[in-house]
Amino acid sequence: MKIGIITFSDGRKRVMEATEKECFGFQDRIAKFLEKEGHSVVQGKKIVWNYATVRSETKRVEKCDAVFFNFSVWSYPDLTAQAANLLDSMTPILLIGNINPGYPGWVGFFASAGAMDEIGRPYGRALGDIGDKRVQADVLTFLDRSAPGKRLAGAEAAAELLGMRYGEFDGPSMGMYTGHVDQSQWMSQFGIHVYHRGQLWLWEAAKKISEKRVQDGLDWLEASCGKIEYDGDALTPGLNGTLARQVRLYLAMKDFIKEEGIDFCGVTGQLDLTELEDGCVADVPEAILNDTADWEDENKKPVICATECDSNGALTMQILHLLTGTPVLFADLRHYHEDLDVYDLVNSGEHAPWLSKRSDDYMENWKQVRLMPATRFYFRGGGASVQFYADPAKDVTFARLTRKSGQFAMHIIKGSFAKLPRAKEEELGRMTTYEWPHAFARFNIPYRTFAKVFRCNHIHAAIGDWAGELVAACEALGIEAVVLEE
């Protein structure tokens, strides 16, 4: 990468001149480290102390992939704000504060960080001596996430949201404020139109689906699933059975999504459809919509669908899907097994079967699936729950959009899907709701750190390291990106 360095000083010329040599010394140490790591560096030729030097030094680094703001002595925070304002809004900025106790460089660092927050300009931080391995790690992590390719991909994903249409099939269920959205805010901030239609309207449309299409779906599920455990009560076979109701609902949603040009959606499920005695749980429709296969489309693409009409969850998933092109996890933070450092991420139907093996051959994925009777404790309408275990993955990016006082933020966490023996998966699965799909996850942050800051019961995930792209997407969308790390 091509990295520029701007070094800031006191706004009094005589003070700048007295500390100039010292400031250049710290700048040179940072440049040597970056060059050793294989980067090209554009060093500042003047120490910034007034607006003229702000302009000349920002001009020098305007073509760089990232810019470091260097603080080793006291500097005026307005100079930092003005420099940030002159750089392209998508240029990543790292504030680096050096160890120099003889002068109040840290004071300048923190004052400038506050100024950046005041003007709403995203930035990274590295505080400490550049010879410290921990500081070097902070710098390298920032650069990895700021790589031009990741920045471009994130910005492009953000731009793709403009003009999209979100299908809100009723609204958030069971009083979950974190799923609510302001339709006008979505349009003004993201360019997304929220199209509302009641799920009971979908249910009426489902009753009109032809028997042939329903039978084709039942035959496909029989051939594709590892097992369907009919019990004669919650889960029943045939065109008049509860599984057929779920197939009908899927086809009604699929048809409506195509007809209305819906790009992604959320369906309430609980409570209306699940409380009707002739209704059903939406697990099977949700799973198939999010997956890569059905019985009618040879090259089916995932249609992001959030259960419980968690619209902020759906938007998180859609951003991840635009980045990856793959299905995205939707899960409850159900339980943490402290002895294993493993989270059991569970939801009644939202896990796309693709997650079971992540194979391009959908049969490899669906053979891991058991359709099990939905528990009557929660779902009076009956139907199948989609049970399987997510395949292990070394790199997984977890994310969640929420709002605080109307302002969006996205928590981003790196982690993995754990590799556990099947016997252990079965043991852990039976501790929660066995009939539902499970993803056993590890986060790269301590449990207590996570517990203190995360503010939603739902979490989402994509395979791979997408933290840099998510940060760039958030910046383009005016969302605060909160990367949780040690």
C-alpha positions as CSV (number, residue, x, y, z in Angstrom):
1,M,0.0,0.0,0.0
2,K,1.0,3.6,-0.5
3,I,0.8,5.3,2.9
4,G,1.1,9.0,3.7
5,I,2.2,10.5,7.0
6,I,1.2,13.9,8.3
7,T,2.9,15.0,11.5
8,F,1.1,17.6,13.7
9,S,2.5,20.2,16.1
10,D,1.8,23.2,18.2
11,G,0.0,26.1,16.4
12,R,2.7,28.5,17.5
13,K,5.5,28.7,14.9
14,R,8.3,29.1,17.5
15,V,7.1,26.0,19.4
16,M,6.9,24.1,16.1
17,E,10.4,25.1,15.2
18,A,11.7,24.1,18.6
19,T,10.2,20.6,18.3
20,E,10.5,20.1,14.5
21,K,13.6,17.8,14.7
22,E,11.9,15.6,17.3
23,C,8.7,15.4,15.3
24,F,10.6,14.3,12.2
25,G,12.4,11.7,14.2
26,F,9.2,10.0,15.3
27,Q,7.8,10.3,11.7
28,D,10.9,8.6,10.3
29,R,10.6,5.7,12.8
30,I,7.0,5.1,11.6
31,A,8.1,5.3,8.0
32,K,11.0,2.8,8.5
33,F,8.6,0.3,10.1
34,L,6.1,0.6,7.2
35,E,8.8,0.3,4.6
36,K,10.1,-2.8,6.3
37,E,6.6,-4.3,6.0
38,G,6.7,-3.7,2.3
39,H,4.7,-0.5,2.0
40,S,5.7,2.6,0.1
41,V,5.6,5.8,2.3
42,V,5.0,9.4,1.4
43,Q,6.5,11.3,4.4
44,G,5.5,14.8,5.3
45,K,8.1,17.5,4.3
46,K,6.7,20.1,6.7
47,I,5.4,19.7,10.3
48,V,1.8,20.9,10.3
49,W,1.3,23.9,12.5
50,N,-1.1,26.2,10.5
51,Y,-3.6,26.0,7.8
52,A,-1.1,26.6,5.0
53,T,0.8,23.5,6.1
54,V,-2.4,21.6,6.4
55,R,-3.2,22.3,2.8
56,S,0.3,21.6,1.5
57,E,0.7,18.3,3.4
58,T,-2.8,16.9,2.6
59,K,-2.1,17.7,-1.0
60,R,1.1,15.7,-0.8
61,V,-0.7,12.5,0.4
62,E,-4.0,12.8,-1.5
63,K,-3.3,9.9,-3.7
64,C,-2.3,7.5,-0.9
65,D,-4.3,4.4,0.0
66,A,-4.2,5.4,3.7
67,V,-2.9,8.3,5.8
68,F,-1.4,8.3,9.2
69,F,-1.8,11.4,11.5
70,N,1.2,11.4,13.7
71,F,1.3,12.9,17.2
72,S,4.5,13.2,19.3
73,V,4.0,16.7,20.8
74,W,1.0,18.8,21.6
75,S,-0.9,19.9,18.5
76,Y,-4.0,21.9,17.9
77,P,-7.0,19.7,17.2
78,D,-8.5,22.1,14.7
79,L,-5.6,21.3,12.4
80,T,-6.4,17.6,12.6
81,A,-10.1,18.3,11.7
82,Q,-9.1,20.5,8.8
83,A,-6.7,18.0,7.4
84,A,-9.3,15.2,7.6
85,N,-11.8,17.4,5.9
86,L,-9.5,18.1,2.9
87,L,-8.8,14.3,2.3
88,D,-11.3,12.2,0.4
89,S,-14.0,11.0,2.7
90,M,-13.2,7.3,1.9
91,T,-9.5,7.7,2.7
92,P,-8.8,5.6,5.8
93,I,-7.0,7.6,8.6
94,L,-5.0,6.2,11.5
95,L,-4.2,8.4,14.5
96,I,-0.9,7.3,16.0
97,G,0.3,8.6,19.3
98,N,3.9,8.1,20.2
99,I,5.6,7.6,23.6
100,N,7.2,11.0,24.3
101,P,6.6,12.0,28.0
102,G,8.7,15.2,27.7
103,Y,5.9,16.8,25.6
104,P,2.1,16.4,25.7
105,G,1.8,14.3,22.5
106,W,-0.8,12.1,24.0
107,V,-2.9,15.1,24.9
108,G,-2.8,16.1,21.3
109,F,-3.7,12.5,20.3
110,F,-6.8,12.4,22.5
111,A,-7.9,15.9,21.7
112,S,-7.6,15.2,18.0
113,A,-9.5,11.9,18.4
114,G,-12.3,13.8,20.0
115,A,-12.3,16.3,17.2
116,M,-12.6,13.6,14.6
117,D,-15.6,12.2,16.5
118,E,-17.1,15.7,16.7
119,I,-17.0,16.1,13.0
120,G,-18.1,12.5,12.3
121,R,-15.0,11.4,10.5
122,P,-14.1,7.7,11.0
123,Y,-10.6,6.8,11.9
124,G,-8.4,4.2,13.6
125,R,-6.1,4.4,16.6
126,A,-2.7,3.1,17.5
127,L,-1.3,4.4,20.8
128,G,2.2,3.6,21.9
129,D,5.8,3.2,20.7
130,I,6.1,1.9,17.1
131,G,8.7,-0.5,18.3
132,D,6.1,-2.2,20.6
133,K,4.8,-5.5,19.0
134,R,1.3,-4.7,20.2
135,V,1.3,-1.3,18.6
136,Q,2.7,-2.8,15.4
137,A,-0.1,-5.3,15.5
138,D,-2.7,-2.5,15.7
139,V,-1.1,-0.7,12.8
140,L,-1.0,-3.9,10.6
141,T,-4.6,-4.8,11.5
142,F,-5.7,-1.3,10.4
143,L,-3.8,-1.6,7.2
144,D,-5.1,-5.0,6.4
145,R,-8.7,-3.8,6.9
146,S,-8.0,-0.7,4.9
147,A,-6.6,-2.5,1.8
148,P,-7.9,-0.8,-1.4
149,G,-9.7,-3.9,-2.6
150,K,-11.6,-4.2,0.6
151,R,-12.5,-0.6,0.7
152,L,-13.8,-0.8,-2.9
153,A,-15.8,-3.9,-2.2
154,G,-17.4,-2.4,0.9
155,A,-18.2,0.9,-0.9
156,E,-19.7,-1.1,-3.9
157,A,-21.9,-3.2,-1.5
158,A,-23.2,0.0,0.1
159,A,-23.9,1.5,-3.3
160,E,-25.9,-1.6,-4.3
161,L,-28.4,-0.9,-1.6
162,L,-29.6,2.2,-3.4
163,G,-32.9,1.5,-5.1
164,M,-33.5,-1.9,-3.4
165,R,-36.9,-3.0,-2.1
166,Y,-37.3,-4.6,1.2
167,G,-40.4,-6.8,1.8
168,E,-41.7,-6.3,5.4
169,F,-44.2,-9.0,5.9
170,D,-45.9,-7.6,9.0
171,G,-43.4,-6.4,11.6
172,P,-41.1,-7.4,14.4
173,S,-42.7,-10.0,16.7
174,M,-42.7,-10.5,20.4
175,G,-41.9,-6.9,21.3
176,M,-38.3,-6.8,19.9
177,Y,-37.4,-3.1,19.4
178,T,-34.1,-4.0,17.8
179,G,-36.1,-5.2,14.7
180,H,-38.0,-2.0,14.2
181,V,-37.1,0.4,11.5
182,D,-38.0,3.9,10.4
183,Q,-39.0,3.6,6.8
184,S,-38.1,7.2,6.0
185,Q,-34.7,6.8,7.6
186,W,-34.0,3.7,5.5
187,M,-35.0,5.6,2.3
188,S,-33.0,8.8,3.2
189,Q,-29.9,7.0,4.6
190,F,-29.7,3.8,2.4
191,G,-32.0,4.4,-0.5
192,I,-34.1,1.4,0.4
193,H,-37.9,1.3,0.0
194,V,-39.7,-0.6,2.7
195,Y,-42.7,-2.4,1.1
196,H,-45.2,-3.6,3.7
197,R,-47.6,-6.5,3.2
198,G,-49.3,-8.6,5.9
199,Q,-48.2,-12.2,6.3
200,L,-51.9,-13.2,6.5
201,W,-52.2,-11.9,2.9
202,L,-49.4,-14.3,2.0
203,W,-51.2,-17.1,3.8
204,E,-54.3,-16.5,1.7
205,A,-52.1,-16.6,-1.4
206,A,-50.5,-19.8,-0.2
207,K,-53.9,-21.5,-0.2
208,K,-54.2,-20.9,-3.9
209,I,-50.9,-22.5,-4.9
210,S,-51.5,-25.4,-7.3
211,E,-51.4,-29.0,-5.9
212,K,-48.8,-29.9,-8.5
213,R,-46.3,-27.3,-7.3
214,V,-46.9,-28.4,-3.8
215,Q,-46.5,-32.1,-4.6
216,D,-43.3,-31.3,-6.5
217,G,-42.0,-29.5,-3.4
218,L,-42.9,-32.4,-1.1
219,D,-41.2,-34.9,-3.5
220,W,-38.1,-32.7,-3.6
221,L,-37.8,-32.5,0.2
222,E,-38.3,-36.2,0.5
223,A,-35.5,-36.8,-2.0
224,S,-33.2,-34.1,-0.7
225,C,-33.4,-34.2,3.1
226,G,-31.4,-36.7,5.2
227,K,-34.6,-37.6,7.0
228,I,-38.2,-36.3,7.5
229,E,-39.5,-37.4,10.9
230,Y,-43.3,-37.3,10.5
231,D,-45.0,-37.7,13.8
232,G,-48.7,-37.7,12.8
233,D,-49.2,-34.5,14.9
234,A,-47.0,-31.5,14.4
235,L,-45.4,-32.8,11.2
236,T,-47.7,-34.7,8.8
237,P,-47.3,-35.8,5.2
238,G,-49.4,-35.4,2.1
239,L,-51.1,-32.5,0.3
240,N,-53.2,-31.8,3.4
241,G,-50.3,-32.2,5.8
242,T,-48.5,-29.5,7.8
243,L,-45.3,-29.8,5.7
244,A,-47.4,-29.1,2.6
245,R,-48.6,-25.9,4.3
246,Q,-45.0,-24.8,4.6
247,V,-44.3,-25.6,1.0
248,R,-47.3,-23.5,0.0
249,L,-46.1,-20.6,2.1
250,Y,-42.7,-20.8,0.5
251,L,-44.1,-20.7,-3.0
252,A,-46.5,-17.8,-2.1
253,M,-43.5,-15.8,-0.8
254,K,-41.4,-16.7,-3.7
255,D,-44.1,-15.7,-6.2
256,F,-44.8,-12.4,-4.4
257,I,-41.1,-11.5,-4.1
258,K,-40.7,-12.0,-7.8
259,E,-43.9,-10.2,-8.7
260,E,-43.1,-7.1,-6.6
261,G,-39.4,-7.0,-7.2
262,I,-38.4,-7.6,-3.6
263,D,-34.7,-7.8,-3.0
264,F,-34.7,-9.1,0.6
265,C,-37.4,-9.5,3.2
266,G,-38.5,-10.3,6.7
267,V,-41.5,-12.4,7.8
268,T,-43.0,-12.2,11.3
269,G,-43.9,-15.9,11.6
270,Q,-44.5,-15.8,15.3
271,L,-47.2,-15.1,16.4
272,D,-49.9,-15.0,13.8
273,L,-49.1,-17.9,11.5
274,T,-47.7,-20.1,14.3
275,E,-50.7,-19.6,16.6
276,L,-53.4,-20.5,14.0
277,E,-54.4,-24.2,14.3
278,D,-54.5,-24.4,10.5
279,G,-51.3,-22.3,10.2
280,C,-47.6,-23.4,10.3
281,V,-44.2,-22.3,11.4
282,A,-42.2,-20.4,8.7
283,D,-39.0,-22.4,9.3
284,V,-39.0,-24.3,6.0
285,P,-39.9,-21.3,3.8
286,E,-37.2,-19.2,5.6
287,A,-34.5,-21.9,5.2
288,I,-35.2,-22.4,1.5
289,L,-35.4,-18.7,0.7
290,N,-32.0,-18.2,2.3
291,D,-30.5,-21.2,0.6
292,T,-29.0,-22.0,-2.8
293,A,-31.6,-24.6,-4.0
294,D,-35.2,-25.4,-4.5
295,W,-37.2,-27.7,-6.9
296,E,-38.1,-25.0,-9.5
297,D,-35.0,-23.0,-10.2
298,E,-31.8,-24.7,-11.5
299,N,-29.5,-21.9,-10.4
300,K,-31.4,-20.5,-7.4
301,K,-29.9,-17.5,-5.7
302,P,-30.4,-16.8,-2.0
303,V,-33.1,-14.3,-1.1
304,I,-32.2,-12.9,2.3
305,C,-35.1,-13.5,4.7
306,A,-35.1,-12.6,8.4
307,T,-37.4,-14.4,10.8
308,E,-39.5,-12.5,13.3
309,C,-39.4,-9.7,10.7
310,D,-36.2,-8.5,12.2
311,S,-35.6,-5.8,9.6
312,N,-32.2,-4.6,11.0
313,G,-31.2,-8.2,11.0
314,A,-32.3,-8.5,7.4
315,L,-30.2,-5.4,6.4
316,T,-27.2,-6.8,8.2
317,M,-27.6,-10.0,6.3
318,Q,-28.1,-8.3,3.0
319,I,-24.9,-6.3,3.3
320,L,-23.0,-9.5,4.1
321,H,-24.7,-11.2,1.2
322,L,-23.7,-8.5,-1.2
323,L,-20.1,-8.8,-0.1
324,T,-20.0,-12.6,-0.2
325,G,-22.6,-13.8,-2.7
326,T,-23.4,-16.6,-0.2
327,P,-26.1,-17.4,2.3
328,V,-25.7,-15.6,5.7
329,L,-26.4,-16.9,9.2
330,F,-29.3,-15.6,11.2
331,A,-29.2,-16.8,14.8
332,D,-30.2,-16.3,18.4
333,L,-27.5,-15.9,21.0
334,R,-28.9,-18.9,22.7
335,H,-26.2,-20.1,25.2
336,Y,-22.5,-19.8,26.0
337,H,-20.6,-22.9,27.1
338,E,-17.9,-21.4,29.2
339,D,-16.0,-24.6,29.6
340,L,-15.6,-24.9,25.8
341,D,-15.6,-21.2,25.0
342,V,-18.4,-22.0,22.6
343,Y,-21.6,-20.1,21.8
344,D,-24.5,-22.1,20.7
345,L,-26.1,-20.0,18.0
346,V,-29.6,-21.3,17.4
347,N,-32.8,-20.3,15.5
348,S,-35.8,-22.3,14.6
349,G,-35.4,-22.2,10.9
350,E,-33.3,-19.4,9.7
351,H,-30.0,-21.3,9.1
352,A,-29.7,-22.0,5.3
353,P,-28.9,-25.7,4.7
354,W,-25.9,-24.5,2.7
355,L,-24.2,-23.8,6.1
356,S,-24.2,-27.6,6.8
357,K,-21.5,-28.4,4.3
358,R,-21.1,-25.2,2.2
359,S,-21.0,-27.3,-0.9
360,D,-21.9,-26.2,-4.5
361,D,-23.8,-29.5,-4.7
362,Y,-26.9,-28.7,-2.8
363,M,-27.5,-32.5,-2.2
364,E,-24.4,-32.6,0.0
365,N,-25.9,-29.8,2.1
366,W,-29.5,-31.1,2.3
367,K,-28.5,-34.6,3.2
368,Q,-27.3,-33.3,6.6
369,V,-30.8,-31.9,7.2
370,R,-33.5,-33.5,9.3
371,L,-37.0,-32.1,9.2
372,M,-38.2,-32.6,12.7
373,P,-41.6,-31.9,14.2
374,A,-41.8,-28.3,15.4
375,T,-42.3,-28.1,19.1
376,R,-45.9,-27.4,20.0
377,F,-44.7,-25.5,23.0
378,Y,-44.0,-22.6,20.7
379,F,-45.7,-23.4,17.5
380,R,-49.4,-24.5,17.7
381,G,-49.7,-24.4,13.9
382,G,-47.2,-27.2,13.5
383,G,-44.8,-28.0,10.6
384,A,-41.2,-28.9,10.4
385,S,-38.1,-27.4,12.0
386,V,-34.9,-27.6,9.9
387,Q,-32.3,-29.4,12.1
388,F,-28.6,-29.6,11.3
389,Y,-25.1,-28.5,12.5
390,A,-23.1,-25.8,10.7
391,D,-19.8,-27.1,9.3
392,P,-16.6,-25.8,11.0
393,A,-15.0,-22.7,9.5
394,K,-11.7,-21.2,10.5
395,D,-12.6,-17.6,9.6
396,V,-16.1,-16.2,10.2
397,T,-17.2,-12.6,10.4
398,F,-20.1,-11.9,12.8
399,A,-22.1,-8.7,12.6
400,R,-25.2,-6.9,13.7
401,L,-26.8,-3.5,13.0
402,T,-28.6,-1.8,15.8
403,R,-29.7,1.8,16.6
404,K,-29.0,3.9,19.6
405,S,-31.3,7.0,19.9
406,G,-32.0,6.6,16.2
407,Q,-28.3,6.4,15.1
408,F,-27.1,3.2,13.4
409,A,-24.1,1.2,14.5
410,M,-22.7,-2.1,13.4
411,H,-20.9,-4.4,15.8
412,I,-18.3,-6.5,14.0
413,I,-16.6,-9.5,15.5
414,K,-14.1,-12.0,14.0
415,G,-14.3,-15.6,15.0
416,S,-14.9,-19.2,13.8
417,F,-17.3,-22.1,13.7
418,A,-15.9,-24.7,16.1
419,K,-15.0,-28.2,15.1
420,L,-16.6,-30.5,17.6
421,P,-17.2,-34.3,17.6
422,R,-20.7,-35.2,16.5
423,A,-21.4,-36.7,19.9
424,K,-20.5,-33.4,21.6
425,E,-22.7,-31.5,19.1
426,E,-25.6,-33.8,19.9
427,E,-25.0,-33.4,23.6
428,L,-24.9,-29.6,23.4
429,G,-27.8,-29.5,21.0
430,R,-30.0,-31.3,23.5
431,M,-29.3,-28.7,26.1
432,T,-31.2,-26.1,24.2
433,T,-33.8,-26.8,21.5
434,Y,-32.6,-30.0,19.8
435,E,-35.1,-29.7,16.8
436,W,-33.5,-26.4,15.6
437,P,-30.3,-25.8,13.6
438,H,-27.1,-25.1,15.6
439,A,-23.9,-23.2,14.8
440,F,-21.2,-23.6,17.5
441,A,-19.2,-20.5,17.4
442,R,-16.1,-18.9,19.0
443,F,-15.5,-15.2,19.0
444,N,-12.0,-13.6,19.0
445,I,-12.9,-11.5,22.1
446,P,-13.4,-12.5,25.7
447,Y,-17.0,-13.4,26.7
448,R,-17.2,-10.6,29.2
449,T,-16.1,-8.0,26.6
450,F,-18.9,-9.2,24.4
451,A,-21.4,-9.4,27.1
452,K,-20.8,-5.8,28.2
453,V,-21.4,-4.1,24.8
454,F,-23.5,-6.3,22.4
455,R,-27.0,-5.1,22.3
456,C,-29.2,-7.5,20.4
457,N,-30.5,-11.1,20.8
458,H,-29.8,-11.8,17.1
459,I,-26.5,-12.1,15.4
460,H,-25.4,-12.8,11.8
461,A,-22.4,-14.3,10.2
462,A,-20.6,-14.9,6.9
463,I,-17.8,-17.3,6.1
464,G,-14.4,-15.5,5.8
465,D,-12.8,-12.3,7.1
466,W,-15.0,-9.4,5.9
467,A,-14.2,-6.9,8.7
468,G,-12.5,-4.4,6.4
469,E,-15.2,-4.5,3.8
470,L,-17.9,-4.0,6.4
471,V,-16.1,-1.0,7.9
472,A,-15.9,0.6,4.5
473,A,-19.6,-0.2,3.8
474,C,-20.5,1.4,7.1
475,E,-18.5,4.5,6.4
476,A,-20.2,4.9,3.0
477,L,-23.6,4.5,4.6
478,G,-23.1,6.8,7.6
479,I,-23.1,3.9,10.1
480,E,-20.7,3.7,13.0
481,A,-18.6,0.6,12.6
482,V,-17.7,-0.9,16.0
483,V,-15.0,-3.6,15.6
484,L,-14.9,-5.6,18.8
485,E,-11.5,-6.9,19.6
486,E,-9.2,-7.5,22.5
